[in-house]
Structures are given as C-alpha cells and as structure tokens.
C-alpha cells in the first residue's frame, strides 16, 4: 500500500475537477487529481455534445420534411439512415472526448491517480486497494449518475439512460421516454423527428425548467401538436415481453387504458450525485437530508458536523445545485482557488442563473426560479410581469417559427430586471441577452435603451420589455415598500 502526502486532493476529473486542478496549481505544485472512471467529461461523453449531435440530425430531417410552405418541393419521402446518424453522433462525440483527454494528458503523471476514492478519515482518502492519500485539503468533484425508480428495472437490458443511448449503432423503431425534463425533452423530440415512435411520460406536471404556469401550459399544448407528451401520466405498469418493453398507461386525451410495446425504455428521470460512494461518514462533514455536504456557494467550502468551516470543498454535479457545465467550471475554479490558497478563503464570482433546453421551440430560464421570485416578491405585490407572444412576431413568422411565449419579471419601485421564462424561437440567444442584463443589474428602462435591429427575433424581446415596463410602478414610495419586503438582489 503506497502512501502519498499532498496539499490538495481532487476527487473527480470532470469539468469541475479539471477547473479545480488548474486553479489550485496556481498556488501549489502539490495537487493530485483522482479519477476512477473513464476520462472525458459528462458533457463531452454522454451529455451536452452527443445530445446536440442527435438534435442536429433531427432538425435536418424536420426541416427537409417542411419545405412546402416556402414553395420548395422535395421529391419523395425523407429517408433517415439510423446507422449513419448514430455513426456521426459517436464519431463526433469521440472527437470531443478526445480533446478533453488531450488536455488531461498534458497533466503530469505525478499529478494523476487512477482509482475510486473514499474517505477513511477527515484528511485521508483510500484509493482502491493501492494508495492512501493524506491531503491537507480535499475537493469533492465526483460528478453524478442517472437515477430511476425501481419500476423500470422490469425492462432489463432494454432499459437505457442518456449514459447508454449514444452507444446505439442504429436507431430503434420505438422508445418509451420517462421524464419530461431537459434530457427527456431533448432526446425524446429528437428521436421522434428521426422517425422513432415515441411517447413521453412525466409525473406531477413538470415540463423542462419551466415554472410559470402560463409558459408551461403554452409549451405543453404546443409540443403535443406534434408528439405525445403527458406531464402527469398514469402508468399502471412496466413489463418485459421478449425483446420489448410493455407499458400499460391511461391515454391522456381519451382516458383509455392502453398497452403498448417499445424496443427500449429511456429513463430520463434525473441524476444523483456520486457522493454516496465516498464514505462521507468518515469525513466529519455536515450533511443535508440528501446526504450531500452543506457548503457555501460563494466559496464552495463545506462545513464539519459542528458547523465550522472544513478544509473540504465541493464543486459540479456533486453538490446538486446547478448541474450545468458552465456552473461546474465556475464552481471548480472557486473551489480550486480556495483549496490552493487555504486557509485564506475568498468569495468567488457567481454568474446570473441561466438554463437552456434545446427543444423546438427552445426553452430557457434566466434568473432565480419563478417559484423563488413569487416567494420573494409575489406576496407583497412587488413583482411586475410582462409577456410577449411570438405568434405574430415579424421575423418569427418569416421563418415559420412563430410559436412561443415569453414572460419577463421586474421589481416594482426600483425597476430592476429580475428574470424570465421563455418558450420560443432562438431562446438560446434571447436568454443570453437577458442573463447579461440581469448580471449587470440593469433596469427595464435601461434595457429598452439598447439597440434593436429590424427585422430580428429580438424585436419580440423589446415588445415584452415594453409590456413589462408598462406594468412597473416606480418611485420612492413603492421602492421603500418593496425594500421592506426584501430587495431584489
């Protein structure tokens, strides 16, 4: 058994772990990056990039089928070569993973250790059965893995997650997708457009990241015009029959009890942090009800059981706060910087919340969740709301992408922009403009002073801002009232 002494040990070499490594190395040469799984981030291997490759193929097929309204006639039926689609997905996916591995290969061998780490003491990690690491500081960046209810296990080897789907050599004929969150929506719609028979089932009415009922209901109606999405499905059973998965459910429109067979069941029901594999009971950390270490989101520092700060930091999917690549990178940088400079700990920069779903139409949220805004501002009537429909928006109609609704929020009194929920065309770009405005703490009036070209989809944003501005009540009296209820910062 080898024993190693280091200043900083990092558990996990994903986006957060790599960011933490680079930041910690700016302060000390004694940094060890520990990884038990394959190199290559979740984003590159099974997340952002392969899913967008599948979506790109689906968009190409969809556009080819819908040229007639523009006066463009395509002879014959659009043919989808499932084997060629998946070949490109895997080939390009492997290229992205290769680029990550190249960056890891640039890390000195002495700074890398292969194996699964677990705590055996607050300052000691056991890595498989070959190495004991005694670290002055530890960064937990152990990532996450798919989770699903036990009901799905009846599907056997016909149960797949987003970690498995991109290994398909060709497209199946049918898939039952469970979970209308980001992953389920993106992959479900893409499979549907590539000719796969698909039904999407959810529980509790949730749809992607949307919480504003007006936007969520509009999105659900729109999506159901082209594919089957039941956000609060009654599923009576999941069984296996030969090489097929049998799903018994109540059809949302007719109320009939149906039994359908699918080639696969895709579980897109969320991810769970890998912290349960770290033997955290030996780390002496204060844990929440989910077993995740409690931490300061501005320093990423964890606390010990008596509430005092610990020489342990956490970042990325492991903390389950914002499981997004750019957030993982930021958190890794903050954790690595503070672990490297410890015991001096500094507050790190956190960006305005931004989430995007690459469905069609796209979804996006900017700022705190709508539920949080309602809690913070709604009870005291300090929340102003504006909205715009894209159905008659000029550029959107030109492109035949004129389905969508955007709702924007601001604070009465100050006029500060607070956030937005979007279901509509080019939402990925509109959301960036809004996130930048939120981070700069702009008022709605200042945002309207910005240039808007013609004809662009962003003119729809201007319409929504004008609608929001008309709802705003400004002035010192209302500002004082809102500040008493809690400032919108």
TAQUINOR-V180141 format. One record per backbone hydrogen bond with DSSP energy under -1.0 kcal/mol. NH is the residue of the N-H (numbers start at 1). CO is the residue of the C=O. If there is no record, write none. Layout:
[[NH,CO] [NH,CO]]
This chain:
[[2,130] [4,132] [6,134] [8,30] [9,137] [10,32] [11,139] [12,34] [18,14] [19,15] [20,16] [21,17] [22,18] [23,19] [24,20] [25,21] [27,24] [28,24] [31,29] [32,8] [33,111] [34,10] [35,113] [45,41] [46,42] [47,42] [49,43] [51,47] [52,48] [53,49] [54,50] [55,51] [56,52] [57,53] [58,54] [59,55] [60,56] [61,57] [62,58] [63,59] [64,60] [65,61] [70,67] [71,68] [72,67] [82,80] [85,81] [86,82] [87,83] [88,84] [89,85] [90,86] [91,87] [92,88] [93,89] [94,90] [95,91] [96,92] [97,93] [98,94] [99,95] [100,96] [101,97] [102,98] [103,99] [104,100] [105,101] [107,104] [111,108] [112,109] [113,33] [115,35] [118,126] [119,278] [120,124] [121,124] [124,121] [125,133] [126,118] [127,131] [128,116] [130,127] [131,127] [132,2] [133,125] [134,4] [135,123] [136,6] [137,7] [138,311] [139,9] [140,313] [141,11] [145,272] [147,270] [152,149] [153,150] [154,151] [155,152] [156,153] [158,155] [159,156] [160,265] [164,161] [165,161] [167,164] [168,165] [175,197] [176,264] [177,199] [178,266] [179,201] [185,181] [186,182] [187,183] [188,184] [189,185] [190,186] [191,187] [192,188] [193,189] [194,190] [195,192] [196,191] [197,173] [199,175] [200,228] [201,177] [202,230] [205,231] [208,180] [210,207] [216,212] [217,213] [218,214] [219,215] [220,216] [221,217] [222,218] [223,219] [224,220] [225,222] [226,223] [227,223] [230,200] [233,202] [236,248] [237,248] [239,246] [241,244] [244,241] [245,262] [246,239] [247,260] [248,237] [249,258] [250,234] [251,256] [255,251] [258,249] [260,247] [262,245] [265,158] [266,176] [267,160] [268,178] [272,145] [274,143] [277,274] [278,275] [282,279] [283,280] [286,303] [288,292] [291,288] [294,286] [296,301] [300,296] [302,312] [303,294] [304,308] [305,284] [307,304] [310,302] [313,138] [314,300] [315,140] [319,316] [324,322] [328,324] [329,325] [330,326] [331,327] [332,328] [333,329] [334,330] [335,331] [336,332] [337,333] [338,334] [339,335] [340,336] [341,337] [344,341] [348,298] [355,365] [357,363] [362,424] [363,357] [364,422] [365,355] [366,420] [367,353] [373,369] [374,370] [375,371] [376,372] [377,373] [379,374] [381,378] [382,377] [384,410] [386,408] [388,406] [390,404] [397,393] [398,394] [399,395] [401,396] [403,401] [405,423] [406,388] [407,421] [408,386] [409,419] [410,384] [411,416] [412,382] [413,473] [414,412] [415,411] [417,442] [418,409] [419,409] [420,366] [421,407] [422,364] [423,405] [424,362] [427,424] [429,426] [430,426] [431,427] [433,429] [434,430] [435,431] [436,432] [437,433] [438,434] [439,435] [440,436] [441,438] [442,437] [444,415] [447,443] [448,444] [450,447] [459,456] [460,457] [462,458] [463,459] [464,460] [465,461] [466,462] [467,463] [468,464] [469,465] [470,466] [475,413] [479,475] [480,476] [481,477] [482,478] [483,479] [484,480] [485,481] [486,482] [489,487]]
